[in-house]
Amino acid sequence: MDKQHLWDETWLQFADMMAIRHSKCASKSVACVIVKDEKPISIGLNGTPPGTRTAMKSF
């Protein structure tokens, strides 16, 4: 495996872990990581806006 492929796999696994552990949506856990020069510059998770009822509370 080349170095770039290893980094791609690392960041995909990181996004997957973030979605599983931190996503606030019961039906679809999603996360993304934007990476530049092998460093994360942004991380995003799905969920409801602050102060609203989450889908997890509905179940």
mmCIF file of the N, C-alpha and C atoms, coordinates in Angstrom:
data_MODEL
# 
_entry.id   MODEL 
# 
loop_
_atom_site.group_PDB 
_atom_site.id 
_atom_site.type_symbol 
_atom_site.label_atom_id 
_atom_site.label_alt_id 
_atom_site.label_comp_id 
_atom_site.label_asym_id 
_atom_site.label_entity_id 
_atom_site.label_seq_id 
_atom_site.pdbx_PDB_ins_code 
_atom_site.Cartn_x 
_atom_site.Cartn_y 
_atom_site.Cartn_z 
_atom_site.occupancy 
_atom_site.B_iso_or_equiv 
_atom_site.pdbx_formal_charge 
_atom_site.auth_seq_id 
_atom_site.auth_comp_id 
_atom_site.auth_asym_id 
_atom_site.auth_atom_id 
_atom_site.pdbx_PDB_model_num 
ATOM 1   N N  . MET A 1 1  ? 0.830   -1.180 0.000  1.00 0.00 ? 1  MET A N  1 
ATOM 2   C CA . MET A 1 1  ? 0.000   0.000  0.000  1.00 0.00 ? 1  MET A CA 1 
ATOM 3   C C  . MET A 1 1  ? 0.878   1.250  0.000  1.00 0.00 ? 1  MET A C  1 
ATOM 4   N N  . ASP A 1 2  ? 0.496   2.237  -0.783 1.00 0.00 ? 2  ASP A N  1 
ATOM 5   C CA . ASP A 1 2  ? 1.282   3.462  -0.778 1.00 0.00 ? 2  ASP A CA 1 
ATOM 6   C C  . ASP A 1 2  ? 0.847   4.380  0.363  1.00 0.00 ? 2  ASP A C  1 
ATOM 7   N N  . LYS A 1 3  ? 1.659   5.385  0.625  1.00 0.00 ? 3  LYS A N  1 
ATOM 8   C CA . LYS A 1 3  ? 1.426   6.286  1.761  1.00 0.00 ? 3  LYS A CA 1 
ATOM 9   C C  . LYS A 1 3  ? 0.071   6.984  1.671  1.00 0.00 ? 3  LYS A C  1 
ATOM 10  N N  . GLN A 1 4  ? -0.306  7.459  0.481  1.00 0.00 ? 4  GLN A N  1 
ATOM 11  C CA . GLN A 1 4  ? -1.577  8.166  0.338  1.00 0.00 ? 4  GLN A CA 1 
ATOM 12  C C  . GLN A 1 4  ? -2.759  7.251  0.640  1.00 0.00 ? 4  GLN A C  1 
ATOM 13  N N  . HIS A 1 5  ? -2.700  6.032  0.193  1.00 0.00 ? 5  HIS A N  1 
ATOM 14  C CA . HIS A 1 5  ? -3.775  5.074  0.467  1.00 0.00 ? 5  HIS A CA 1 
ATOM 15  C C  . HIS A 1 5  ? -3.908  4.825  1.970  1.00 0.00 ? 5  HIS A C  1 
ATOM 16  N N  . LEU A 1 6  ? -2.793  4.722  2.665  1.00 0.00 ? 6  LEU A N  1 
ATOM 17  C CA . LEU A 1 6  ? -2.829  4.524  4.117  1.00 0.00 ? 6  LEU A CA 1 
ATOM 18  C C  . LEU A 1 6  ? -3.482  5.718  4.816  1.00 0.00 ? 6  LEU A C  1 
ATOM 19  N N  . TRP A 1 7  ? -3.141  6.943  4.391  1.00 0.00 ? 7  TRP A N  1 
ATOM 20  C CA . TRP A 1 7  ? -3.769  8.117  4.979  1.00 0.00 ? 7  TRP A CA 1 
ATOM 21  C C  . TRP A 1 7  ? -5.261  8.155  4.675  1.00 0.00 ? 7  TRP A C  1 
ATOM 22  N N  . ASP A 1 8  ? -5.637  7.822  3.449  1.00 0.00 ? 8  ASP A N  1 
ATOM 23  C CA . ASP A 1 8  ? -7.067  7.797  3.090  1.00 0.00 ? 8  ASP A CA 1 
ATOM 24  C C  . ASP A 1 8  ? -7.825  6.833  3.990  1.00 0.00 ? 8  ASP A C  1 
ATOM 25  N N  . GLU A 1 9  ? -7.284  5.649  4.187  1.00 0.00 ? 9  GLU A N  1 
ATOM 26  C CA . GLU A 1 9  ? -7.921  4.661  5.060  1.00 0.00 ? 9  GLU A CA 1 
ATOM 27  C C  . GLU A 1 9  ? -8.012  5.169  6.500  1.00 0.00 ? 9  GLU A C  1 
ATOM 28  N N  . THR A 1 10 ? -6.958  5.818  6.961  1.00 0.00 ? 10 THR A N  1 
ATOM 29  C CA . THR A 1 10 ? -6.944  6.355  8.328  1.00 0.00 ? 10 THR A CA 1 
ATOM 30  C C  . THR A 1 10 ? -8.073  7.363  8.519  1.00 0.00 ? 10 THR A C  1 
ATOM 31  N N  . TRP A 1 11 ? -8.216  8.309  7.596  1.00 0.00 ? 11 TRP A N  1 
ATOM 32  C CA . TRP A 1 11 ? -9.250  9.342  7.742  1.00 0.00 ? 11 TRP A CA 1 
ATOM 33  C C  . TRP A 1 11 ? -10.647 8.781  7.552  1.00 0.00 ? 11 TRP A C  1 
ATOM 34  N N  . LEU A 1 12 ? -10.820 7.780  6.707  1.00 0.00 ? 12 LEU A N  1 
ATOM 35  C CA . LEU A 1 12 ? -12.128 7.126  6.573  1.00 0.00 ? 12 LEU A CA 1 
ATOM 36  C C  . LEU A 1 12 ? -12.517 6.418  7.864  1.00 0.00 ? 12 LEU A C  1 
ATOM 37  N N  . GLN A 1 13 ? -11.563 5.742  8.481  1.00 0.00 ? 13 GLN A N  1 
ATOM 38  C CA . GLN A 1 13 ? -11.834 5.078  9.754  1.00 0.00 ? 13 GLN A CA 1 
ATOM 39  C C  . GLN A 1 13 ? -12.134 6.089  10.851 1.00 0.00 ? 13 GLN A C  1 
ATOM 40  N N  . PHE A 1 14 ? -11.429 7.210  10.839 1.00 0.00 ? 14 PHE A N  1 
ATOM 41  C CA . PHE A 1 14 ? -11.684 8.264  11.816 1.00 0.00 ? 14 PHE A CA 1 
ATOM 42  C C  . PHE A 1 14 ? -13.107 8.805  11.663 1.00 0.00 ? 14 PHE A C  1 
ATOM 43  N N  . ALA A 1 15 ? -13.533 9.088  10.423 1.00 0.00 ? 15 ALA A N  1 
ATOM 44  C CA . ALA A 1 15 ? -14.889 9.586  10.181 1.00 0.00 ? 15 ALA A CA 1 
ATOM 45  C C  . ALA A 1 15 ? -15.927 8.561  10.632 1.00 0.00 ? 15 ALA A C  1 
ATOM 46  N N  . ASP A 1 16 ? -15.679 7.300  10.365 1.00 0.00 ? 16 ASP A N  1 
ATOM 47  C CA . ASP A 1 16 ? -16.601 6.244  10.789 1.00 0.00 ? 16 ASP A CA 1 
ATOM 48  C C  . ASP A 1 16 ? -16.719 6.198  12.310 1.00 0.00 ? 16 ASP A C  1 
ATOM 49  N N  . MET A 1 17 ? -15.585 6.283  13.008 1.00 0.00 ? 17 MET A N  1 
ATOM 50  C CA . MET A 1 17 ? -15.595 6.280  14.465 1.00 0.00 ? 17 MET A CA 1 
ATOM 51  C C  . MET A 1 17 ? -16.336 7.492  15.019 1.00 0.00 ? 17 MET A C  1 
ATOM 52  N N  . MET A 1 18 ? -16.115 8.660  14.425 1.00 0.00 ? 18 MET A N  1 
ATOM 53  C CA . MET A 1 18 ? -16.804 9.872  14.878 1.00 0.00 ? 18 MET A CA 1 
ATOM 54  C C  . MET A 1 18 ? -18.309 9.742  14.691 1.00 0.00 ? 18 MET A C  1 
ATOM 55  N N  . ALA A 1 19 ? -18.744 9.173  13.581 1.00 0.00 ? 19 ALA A N  1 
ATOM 56  C CA . ALA A 1 19 ? -20.171 8.993  13.329 1.00 0.00 ? 19 ALA A CA 1 
ATOM 57  C C  . ALA A 1 19 ? -20.792 8.058  14.356 1.00 0.00 ? 19 ALA A C  1 
ATOM 58  N N  . ILE A 1 20 ? -20.126 6.967  14.633 1.00 0.00 ? 20 ILE A N  1 
ATOM 59  C CA . ILE A 1 20 ? -20.651 5.985  15.583 1.00 0.00 ? 20 ILE A CA 1 
ATOM 60  C C  . ILE A 1 20 ? -20.729 6.567  16.988 1.00 0.00 ? 20 ILE A C  1 
ATOM 61  N N  . ARG A 1 21 ? -19.697 7.274  17.406 1.00 0.00 ? 21 ARG A N  1 
ATOM 62  C CA . ARG A 1 21 ? -19.622 7.761  18.790 1.00 0.00 ? 21 ARG A CA 1 
ATOM 63  C C  . ARG A 1 21 ? -20.333 9.086  19.038 1.00 0.00 ? 21 ARG A C  1 
ATOM 64  N N  . HIS A 1 22 ? -20.409 9.957  18.030 1.00 0.00 ? 22 HIS A N  1 
ATOM 65  C CA . HIS A 1 22 ? -20.839 11.327 18.307 1.00 0.00 ? 22 HIS A CA 1 
ATOM 66  C C  . HIS A 1 22 ? -22.035 11.832 17.503 1.00 0.00 ? 22 HIS A C  1 
ATOM 67  N N  . SER A 1 23 ? -22.477 11.106 16.500 1.00 0.00 ? 23 SER A N  1 
ATOM 68  C CA . SER A 1 23 ? -23.632 11.560 15.726 1.00 0.00 ? 23 SER A CA 1 
ATOM 69  C C  . SER A 1 23 ? -24.878 11.543 16.605 1.00 0.00 ? 23 SER A C  1 
ATOM 70  N N  . LYS A 1 24 ? -25.713 12.557 16.473 1.00 0.00 ? 24 LYS A N  1 
ATOM 71  C CA . LYS A 1 24 ? -26.912 12.673 17.312 1.00 0.00 ? 24 LYS A CA 1 
ATOM 72  C C  . LYS A 1 24 ? -28.182 12.217 16.596 1.00 0.00 ? 24 LYS A C  1 
ATOM 73  N N  . CYS A 1 25 ? -28.044 11.488 15.514 1.00 0.00 ? 25 CYS A N  1 
ATOM 74  C CA . CYS A 1 25 ? -29.199 11.010 14.765 1.00 0.00 ? 25 CYS A CA 1 
ATOM 75  C C  . CYS A 1 25 ? -29.301 9.498  14.923 1.00 0.00 ? 25 CYS A C  1 
ATOM 76  N N  . ALA A 1 26 ? -30.469 9.028  15.345 1.00 0.00 ? 26 ALA A N  1 
ATOM 77  C CA . ALA A 1 26 ? -30.653 7.594  15.585 1.00 0.00 ? 26 ALA A CA 1 
ATOM 78  C C  . ALA A 1 26 ? -30.751 6.788  14.293 1.00 0.00 ? 26 ALA A C  1 
ATOM 79  N N  . SER A 1 27 ? -31.261 7.406  13.217 1.00 0.00 ? 27 SER A N  1 
ATOM 80  C CA . SER A 1 27 ? -31.482 6.630  11.997 1.00 0.00 ? 27 SER A CA 1 
ATOM 81  C C  . SER A 1 27 ? -30.296 6.643  11.037 1.00 0.00 ? 27 SER A C  1 
ATOM 82  N N  . LYS A 1 28 ? -29.550 7.733  10.981 1.00 0.00 ? 28 LYS A N  1 
ATOM 83  C CA . LYS A 1 28 ? -28.407 7.838  10.067 1.00 0.00 ? 28 LYS A CA 1 
ATOM 84  C C  . LYS A 1 28 ? -27.239 8.511  10.778 1.00 0.00 ? 28 LYS A C  1 
ATOM 85  N N  . SER A 1 29 ? -26.233 7.754  11.116 1.00 0.00 ? 29 SER A N  1 
ATOM 86  C CA . SER A 1 29 ? -25.028 8.318  11.736 1.00 0.00 ? 29 SER A CA 1 
ATOM 87  C C  . SER A 1 29 ? -24.029 8.648  10.637 1.00 0.00 ? 29 SER A C  1 
ATOM 88  N N  . VAL A 1 30 ? -23.719 9.933  10.502 1.00 0.00 ? 30 VAL A N  1 
ATOM 89  C CA . VAL A 1 30 ? -22.853 10.386 9.419  1.00 0.00 ? 30 VAL A CA 1 
ATOM 90  C C  . VAL A 1 30 ? -21.818 11.361 9.975  1.00 0.00 ? 30 VAL A C  1 
ATOM 91  N N  . ALA A 1 31 ? -20.593 11.254 9.480  1.00 0.00 ? 31 ALA A N  1 
ATOM 92  C CA . ALA A 1 31 ? -19.542 12.217 9.813  1.00 0.00 ? 31 ALA A CA 1 
ATOM 93  C C  . ALA A 1 31 ? -18.652 12.396 8.591  1.00 0.00 ? 31 ALA A C  1 
ATOM 94  N N  . CYS A 1 32 ? -17.973 13.532 8.538  1.00 0.00 ? 32 CYS A N  1 
ATOM 95  C CA . CYS A 1 32 ? -17.015 13.755 7.461  1.00 0.00 ? 32 CYS A CA 1 
ATOM 96  C C  . CYS A 1 32 ? -15.780 14.434 8.032  1.00 0.00 ? 32 CYS A C  1 
ATOM 97  N N  . VAL A 1 33 ? -14.661 14.246 7.355  1.00 0.00 ? 33 VAL A N  1 
ATOM 98  C CA . VAL A 1 33 ? -13.410 14.885 7.733  1.00 0.00 ? 33 VAL A CA 1 
ATOM 99  C C  . VAL A 1 33 ? -12.822 15.483 6.460  1.00 0.00 ? 33 VAL A C  1 
ATOM 100 N N  . ILE A 1 34 ? -12.536 16.779 6.492  1.00 0.00 ? 34 ILE A N  1 
ATOM 101 C CA . ILE A 1 34 ? -11.857 17.431 5.374  1.00 0.00 ? 34 ILE A CA 1 
ATOM 102 C C  . ILE A 1 34 ? -10.389 17.531 5.766  1.00 0.00 ? 34 ILE A C  1 
ATOM 103 N N  . VAL A 1 35 ? -9.532  16.997 4.897  1.00 0.00 ? 35 VAL A N  1 
ATOM 104 C CA . VAL A 1 35 ? -8.108  16.880 5.206  1.00 0.00 ? 35 VAL A CA 1 
ATOM 105 C C  . VAL A 1 35 ? -7.294  17.608 4.138  1.00 0.00 ? 35 VAL A C  1 
ATOM 106 N N  . LYS A 1 36 ? -6.267  18.333 4.601  1.00 0.00 ? 36 LYS A N  1 
ATOM 107 C CA . LYS A 1 36 ? -5.326  18.982 3.690  1.00 0.00 ? 36 LYS A CA 1 
ATOM 108 C C  . LYS A 1 36 ? -3.925  18.735 4.220  1.00 0.00 ? 36 LYS A C  1 
ATOM 109 N N  . ASP A 1 37 ? -3.054  18.274 3.371  1.00 0.00 ? 37 ASP A N  1 
ATOM 110 C CA . ASP A 1 37 ? -1.666  17.990 3.759  1.00 0.00 ? 37 ASP A CA 1 
ATOM 111 C C  . ASP A 1 37 ? -1.590  17.058 4.964  1.00 0.00 ? 37 ASP A C  1 
ATOM 112 N N  . GLU A 1 38 ? -2.398  16.016 4.930  1.00 0.00 ? 38 GLU A N  1 
ATOM 113 C CA . GLU A 1 38 ? -2.426  14.974 5.967  1.00 0.00 ? 38 GLU A CA 1 
ATOM 114 C C  . GLU A 1 38 ? -2.864  15.481 7.342  1.00 0.00 ? 38 GLU A C  1 
ATOM 115 N N  . LYS A 1 39 ? -3.548  16.630 7.385  1.00 0.00 ? 39 LYS A N  1 
ATOM 116 C CA . LYS A 1 39 ? -4.047  17.182 8.647  1.00 0.00 ? 39 LYS A CA 1 
ATOM 117 C C  . LYS A 1 39 ? -5.521  17.523 8.493  1.00 0.00 ? 39 LYS A C  1 
ATOM 118 N N  . PRO A 1 40 ? -6.334  17.202 9.491  1.00 0.00 ? 40 PRO A N  1 
ATOM 119 C CA . PRO A 1 40 ? -7.755  17.558 9.395  1.00 0.00 ? 40 PRO A CA 1 
ATOM 120 C C  . PRO A 1 40 ? -7.940  19.069 9.524  1.00 0.00 ? 40 PRO A C  1 
ATOM 121 N N  . ILE A 1 41 ? -8.739  19.647 8.637  1.00 0.00 ? 41 ILE A N  1 
ATOM 122 C CA . ILE A 1 41 ? -9.027  21.075 8.736  1.00 0.00 ? 41 ILE A CA 1 
ATOM 123 C C  . ILE A 1 41 ? -10.480 21.321 9.127  1.00 0.00 ? 41 ILE A C  1 
ATOM 124 N N  . SER A 1 42 ? -11.323 20.287 9.014  1.00 0.00 ? 42 SER A N  1 
ATOM 125 C CA . SER A 1 42 ? -12.717 20.421 9.431  1.00 0.00 ? 42 SER A CA 1 
ATOM 126 C C  . SER A 1 42 ? -13.318 19.041 9.670  1.00 0.00 ? 42 SER A C  1 
ATOM 127 N N  . ILE A 1 43 ? -14.200 18.961 10.662 1.00 0.00 ? 43 ILE A N  1 
ATOM 128 C CA . ILE A 1 43 ? -14.913 17.724 10.974 1.00 0.00 ? 43 ILE A CA 1 
ATOM 129 C C  . ILE A 1 43 ? -16.385 18.076 11.093 1.00 0.00 ? 43 ILE A C  1 
ATOM 130 N N  . GLY A 1 44 ? -17.257 17.278 10.504 1.00 0.00 ? 44 GLY A N  1 
ATOM 131 C CA . GLY A 1 44 ? -18.688 17.537 10.582 1.00 0.00 ? 44 GLY A CA 1 
ATOM 132 C C  . GLY A 1 44 ? -19.467 16.294 10.973 1.00 0.00 ? 44 GLY A C  1 
ATOM 133 N N  . LEU A 1 45 ? -20.561 16.523 11.702 1.00 0.00 ? 45 LEU A N  1 
ATOM 134 C CA . LEU A 1 45 ? -21.447 15.439 12.137 1.00 0.00 ? 45 LEU A CA 1 
ATOM 135 C C  . LEU A 1 45 ? -22.884 15.833 11.841 1.00 0.00 ? 45 LEU A C  1 
ATOM 136 N N  . ASN A 1 46 ? -23.725 14.849 11.603 1.00 0.00 ? 46 ASN A N  1 
ATOM 137 C CA . ASN A 1 46 ? -25.135 15.175 11.418 1.00 0.00 ? 46 ASN A CA 1 
ATOM 138 C C  . ASN A 1 46 ? -25.842 15.200 12.765 1.00 0.00 ? 46 ASN A C  1 
ATOM 139 N N  . GLY A 1 47 ? -26.944 15.893 12.800 1.00 0.00 ? 47 GLY A N  1 
ATOM 140 C CA . GLY A 1 47 ? -27.743 15.992 14.020 1.00 0.00 ? 47 GLY A CA 1 
ATOM 141 C C  . GLY A 1 47 ? -28.707 17.161 13.914 1.00 0.00 ? 47 GLY A C  1 
ATOM 142 N N  . THR A 1 48 ? -29.456 17.363 14.950 1.00 0.00 ? 48 THR A N  1 
ATOM 143 C CA . THR A 1 48 ? -30.423 18.452 14.970 1.00 0.00 ? 48 THR A CA 1 
ATOM 144 C C  . THR A 1 48 ? -29.780 19.719 15.529 1.00 0.00 ? 48 THR A C  1 
ATOM 145 N N  . PRO A 1 49 ? -30.342 20.885 15.217 1.00 0.00 ? 49 PRO A N  1 
ATOM 146 C CA . PRO A 1 49 ? -29.788 22.135 15.750 1.00 0.00 ? 49 PRO A CA 1 
ATOM 147 C C  . PRO A 1 49 ? -29.894 22.180 17.273 1.00 0.00 ? 49 PRO A C  1 
ATOM 148 N N  . PRO A 1 50 ? -29.009 22.929 17.921 1.00 0.00 ? 50 PRO A N  1 
ATOM 149 C CA . PRO A 1 50 ? -29.060 23.055 19.376 1.00 0.00 ? 50 PRO A CA 1 
ATOM 150 C C  . PRO A 1 50 ? -30.429 23.570 19.843 1.00 0.00 ? 50 PRO A C  1 
ATOM 151 N N  . GLY A 1 51 ? -30.932 22.999 20.915 1.00 0.00 ? 51 GLY A N  1 
ATOM 152 C CA . GLY A 1 51 ? -32.194 23.446 21.487 1.00 0.00 ? 51 GLY A CA 1 
ATOM 153 C C  . GLY A 1 51 ? -33.431 22.786 20.913 1.00 0.00 ? 51 GLY A C  1 
ATOM 154 N N  . THR A 1 52 ? -33.277 21.929 19.913 1.00 0.00 ? 52 THR A N  1 
ATOM 155 C CA . THR A 1 52 ? -34.419 21.224 19.340 1.00 0.00 ? 52 THR A CA 1 
ATOM 156 C C  . THR A 1 52 ? -34.432 19.787 19.815 1.00 0.00 ? 52 THR A C  1 
ATOM 157 N N  . ARG A 1 53 ? -35.562 19.161 19.674 1.00 0.00 ? 53 ARG A N  1 
ATOM 158 C CA . ARG A 1 53 ? -35.720 17.764 20.081 1.00 0.00 ? 53 ARG A CA 1 
ATOM 159 C C  . ARG A 1 53 ? -34.978 16.861 19.097 1.00 0.00 ? 53 ARG A C  1 
ATOM 160 N N  . THR A 1 54 ? -34.133 15.993 19.595 1.00 0.00 ? 54 THR A N  1 
ATOM 161 C CA . THR A 1 54 ? -33.376 15.099 18.716 1.00 0.00 ? 54 THR A CA 1 
ATOM 162 C C  . THR A 1 54 ? -34.196 13.872 18.363 1.00 0.00 ? 54 THR A C  1 
ATOM 163 N N  . ALA A 1 55 ? -33.823 13.240 17.273 1.00 0.00 ? 55 ALA A N  1 
ATOM 164 C CA . ALA A 1 55 ? -34.496 12.018 16.842 1.00 0.00 ? 55 ALA A CA 1 
ATOM 165 C C  . ALA A 1 55 ? -34.313 10.907 17.884 1.00 0.00 ? 55 ALA A C  1 
ATOM 166 N N  . MET A 1 56 ? -33.192 10.915 18.591 1.00 0.00 ? 56 MET A N  1 
ATOM 167 C CA . MET A 1 56 ? -32.925 9.887  19.596 1.00 0.00 ? 56 MET A CA 1 
ATOM 168 C C  . MET A 1 56 ? -33.951 9.953  20.730 1.00 0.00 ? 56 MET A C  1 
ATOM 169 N N  . LYS A 1 57 ? -34.425 11.144 21.043 1.00 0.00 ? 57 LYS A N  1 
ATOM 170 C CA . LYS A 1 57 ? -35.408 11.288 22.117 1.00 0.00 ? 57 LYS A CA 1 
ATOM 171 C C  . LYS A 1 57 ? -36.797 10.824 21.690 1.00 0.00 ? 57 LYS A C  1 
ATOM 172 N N  . SER A 1 58 ? -37.019 10.708 20.376 1.00 0.00 ? 58 SER A N  1 
ATOM 173 C CA . SER A 1 58 ? -38.332 10.293 19.869 1.00 0.00 ? 58 SER A CA 1 
ATOM 174 C C  . SER A 1 58 ? -38.544 8.796  19.999 1.00 0.00 ? 58 SER A C  1 
ATOM 175 N N  . PHE A 1 59 ? -37.448 8.032  20.070 1.00 0.00 ? 59 PHE A N  1 
ATOM 176 C CA . PHE A 1 59 ? -37.578 6.578  20.065 1.00 0.00 ? 59 PHE A CA 1 
ATOM 177 C C  . PHE A 1 59 ? -37.773 6.041  21.429 1.00 0.00 ? 59 PHE A C  1 
# 
